[in-house]
Amino acid sequence: MLRGMQVALMITCLVDVFEPGVADATVEVLTAAGCAVTCPLGQTCCGQPAWNAGFAEDAARVARTTLAALEGELAAGAEAIVAPAGSCTAMVRVFWPELFETVGDPEAAERARAVAARTWELTELLGHLDLPPLALAAPTRVAWHHSCHLLRELGAVDGPGALLATVEGCERVSWSADERCCGFGGMFSFKLPEVAVAMADDKLASLADAAPRADVVVGSDSSCLIHLRGRAEAEGRPIRTQHVAELIAAALPSTEGVGSGAGEPA
């Protein structure tokens, strides 16, 4: 297990604007694992929305700003970059080199590969860190949502489940739709909103078959959780969502939990 790492937080746009409690929880968890956490203020978007929409030049322009900010943190001593989102991590690790090659910037593509090699999604890194004993104040049945980028682009199949298994009082429930897309899909939900809504509603409806019944849907991507939470509210479903960083922070010794989404109704 690793301890005493210097870690730079890639905060992500959605967390920064809509879910700042996830950032607070991420810092709290990493600090509890012995990490020194910095947050480069020069970072902006990773470029994924523009890249997904086919605007490669625009995506590269904003990605270069974040690339430079993350490079600066690594040069200043950070040993790893961590993002509380599978989608943004996948953009950096998988798609940044392709993006910069596409726009004819091989120098930036090479720099991106160096940064990508030291970039982690939060649950990936936590699997290598020495966390203190984790215990929830009350037993909680968790339905884990496998976000598409974390599962399919980064190949994180067993890591999140192994992390949840270390939390006393956290019971992982069987959910047939845990690997099914929530329908958000970045620009997909803007281009085909009716399909995106139907996918979310179908996934949420499948929770009725989970055994035992889940108390909360937990995931690693705020985008998925915001989408699912919004559809649950629209449909009047009593379903709660929580980012995994908030769940782990709530399980830390001598903490009451942080994060705007922790334990809140959908």
N, C-alpha and C positions, 0 to 999 in steps of 0.2 A: 504494500500500500504506500501511496505517496503522501507526503505531508510537508508543509512549509513552502508550497509552491507560490510563485507570483503569477496571478491570473488577471488577464484583461477582459473586462465584460463587454461583449458586443450586445448592446441593450435591445436592439431591434425596434423598428418603427412602431409596431402595434403595441408592444409593451410600454414604450416610452410615452405614447399618446393616450392609450386606452387602459392599460393594465399596469400602472407603475408599481402596484403592490407586488407583482411578480418579480420585478427587478429588486425590490427590497428583500423579498424572500430568497432570491438567488444569492445575493450578497451575504445574507445571514447564514445560509447553509454552507457556502464556500468558506466563510470565515470560521464557522464551527469545525470545519474539516482542516483547519490550520493554514488556509490560503490567505495571502495578502491580495486584496482585490482592488484594481484600478478601473476607471471607466473613461476611456479616451473621449474628450468632448468634441474632437474634430470629426467623429464618425457621423455619417448621415444614413441614407438607405443603402442596402446591399445591391439594389438595382433590379431585384426580382420582378416587381410589377411591370416595369418597362420591358424587360427581357421576355417575360411571358407574353406580352402584348405584341412582340415583334419589333420593338423600337430599340435595336441593339446599340446605336450610337448614344441615345439618351441613357440607357442602362449603364453603358461604360462610363459615361461622364460622372454619374453619381457614385458608381462603384469605385472609381479612381480615388475619390475623396475618402471613402471608408478604408480602402486599401492602404492609403498613405497613413491614416490614423492608426490602423492596426500595426503596420510596420513600425511606426514610431514607438508603440508600446513594447514590441518585441525587442527593438534596439535598446530600449531603456531597461530591459531586464525581465520582462514578462516571459514566462516559460510556456504559457498556453493562452489561447483565446477561447472563451466559452460563450455560447449563446443559449438562452432559454427557449430555443425554437429549432425544431428539426428542419423547417423550411429554409430559414436564413443560413443555417449551418450548411445545408445541402447546396445552396447558391454559392457560398464561398468555396466549399471543398470540391464540388462537382462541376459547377457551371461557370465560375469565374474564369478559369483558363480558357474554356470554350468561347466565352463572351469576348475576351480580349483578342483571341485569335481571329474571331469572326470580324471584328472591326479593324483588323490589320495592325494590332499593337502587340507584337511578340514580346517586347520588353516587359510590358505590364503583365502579360500572360505568365512569364517566368517568375515575376515577383509574386503573382497571385498563387502560383504553385507552392512557393516557399511559405506563404502565410497559411494556405490551405492545410499544409502538412502539420500545422500546430493549432488547428482549430477544432474544437470539440462542441458537440451538443451537450447540454447540462447533464443529462442522465448518463451519457457515455463517460464523462469525466468523473462523476460521482462514483461510478463503479470501480475507479482506481484510487479513490481517496479514502482516508481513514476517518470515517464519520463517528461521532460519539453514539452511544446507545440511543435508539429512536423508539419512542412510544407515544401513541396518541392518547389524549385524555379520555376518550370514549371509544369503544369498538366501532369501527367504520367499515362498511362493505363497499368496495371500490370496483367499478367497472372501468377498465383501462381502455382508452381510445388510442389505437395505433395511428398516429398521423402518417399520411402517405409518404412524405419526404423522409421522415425518420425511419420508417419501415422499409420503403422500397428503394430510396436513393442511398441511404446510409447503412441499410442492412441491420438496423438495431431491432432484433427479434426478441432476444431473451433478456437483454440488459434492464429494461424498465421493470419487468416482472421480478427480476432478482433484487432490484433495489426496493421495490414495495415489500418483498418478502422479509426484508431486514427491519421493517417497522412493526413493532408490537402493537396489536390492536387493529392492524390493517388486514382485512380479509379480501383477497382478490376473488371476484365472482366470475363465473363462466358466462361469457357473452358471445353469442354466435356472430354478432356483427362488429366485433372489436377491430377487425382489420378492414372493414368496409369504409370507403371514403365518406366523409361527412357532407361533401358537396360544395365546400367553400372553394377550394382549388384556385386561390388567387383570382386571376381575371376571369376564370370560368364562371364564378358566381355573378359577375357583372354582365358577361356576354349571354349566359343562359340562366337567368335567375330562376325561372320556373323549374328547370331541371335541378338546380342546386337546392331549392327549397324542398322538392320531392325527395331528394336523396337524404337530406337531413331529417325530414319527418319520418321516413321509412326507418332510418337508423335508430331514431329515438323510440319509435313504436316497438322495435325489437327488444328494448329493455324490459318489456313486460314478460319476456320469456327467460330473462336471466334468473339463474338459480344460485343462491337465494337472491331476493330483490336487492338491487344496489342502492346505497345511500347517496352516492355521488359518482359522477363521471369525471375521471382524472385523465389528463393528457399533458403533452409536452409543448403543444403549440397553442398560443393564445388565439390565433386566427380560427382554428377549429372550434375552440371552446366558446368564443364569442358567437360564432355561427350557430352552434348547437344550443347555446343558452338563449339566443334570440328566438330561435324556432320553438324551443320549449315554452318560452313566455307567450309567444303568439298563439300557440296551440293550447295553452292552459295546462301544460304537463308539469307535475310537481317534481321536476328533475333539477338537481344541483350540479354545477360544474366547478372544477378546481384545478388550477395548474399544479403540476407535480412539485414544483419548487415550494408552493404554499403548503402543500401537504407535508413535505419533509420538514419545512421550517416549523410547522405546528407540532411536529413530533420531537423536536430538539429538547434536550433537558432544560428545565427552568424557562420555558417560553410559553406565551399564550397564543403564539401564532401571529403571522403578519399577512398582509396582502388583502386588497379590496375584495377579492373573490373567495377568500377562504370561508367555506361553510355557508355562503350566501345562497338563498334560493335562486333558481334560474328565472 
